Amino acid sequence: MSHYVDGNAVLGAFSLALGTDLSEGSLECAGCGSSHAIAQTRVYLRCPGMVLRCPECGGVEVVIVEIDHRLNVTLSGVLALRIAPPRASPTT
């Protein structure tokens, strides 16, 4: 398991699957309790789908798989997913 990319590689698919912008989101690992930005996760793309692993302990946090044109997200290794609140739109 040495060929990984950072979490920026899956932000688009992950955001699409959950219906919100996750570019400033963070995860808390169920394995070690580490809190980190999604962009810091180690992402393995040579799997059936995308596997996000904790940058601290290497535990699997998120699995994203496309089945029948639907994105299925499993958050089995996540204690908390923290999402930045939407920014207020400017009034004109």
N, C-alpha and C positions, 0 to 999 in steps of 0.2 A: 504494500500500500504506500508507494512513494510518489505516485504521480497525481498530485492534486493541484487545484487552483484555489484562489481565495473566494470568499462568499459573494464578491461582486459578480461572479459568473452566473449566479442563480437569482439575483435580486429581481430581475424581470419576471421570471417564471413564478417565483415565490410570491411576489406582489400580485400577479395576475390570479394565482390560485386563491389567495385570501381576500382579494378585492380591495386592497389598500396599499399605499406606498410604504415599503419596508426599508427604504434606503437608510433611514436613521434608526431602524429597529435593533433590538438586542435580544439575546437569548440567555436563559439561566440553565446551565447543564444539570440534569437530574443525577448524573453520575458523580460529579465532583463539586457542584455548587458554584462553579465559575460563572460570572456574568461577563458577556462580551458582545460586541457588535456583530451583527450577522455577517458583515463584510470580513470579519476575522476568522470565520469558520473555515475549515479545510473541506473543500468540495471535491468529491470523486465523481467523475463523469463517465467512467468506463464500466459502470454498473448498469443493470437494467433500471434506468432512471438516474436521479441525482441523489447522492448521499452527502449530508452535511455532518461533519464531525467536530467535536469540541476541540479548540486549539490547545487546551490545557491537558486533558486526559485522553483525548482521541476517541471518546465514546460517541456512538451514533446518536445524533440529536434529531435530525429531520431526514425523511426520505420523501422524495417527490417523483412520482411515476405518472406517465401519461398512458391511460387505458381508454380505448374507445373514444378518443378525442376529448377526454376529460383529465384534468390534473388531479391526482389523488395525493394528498399530503398527510403524512404520518408524523406526529410530533411526540413520539413515544419517549424520547430522551430529553424532553424539555420540561423543566419545572415552571418556567414563565417565559412568555413572549411579550416583550414590551415594545409598543409602537408609539412613535411621536404623534402628538395630536395634530390634526390638520391645521395648516396655516390659514389665518383669516385672509380672505380675498380683499384686495384693495377696493375701496368704494370710489366711484367716480361721480 
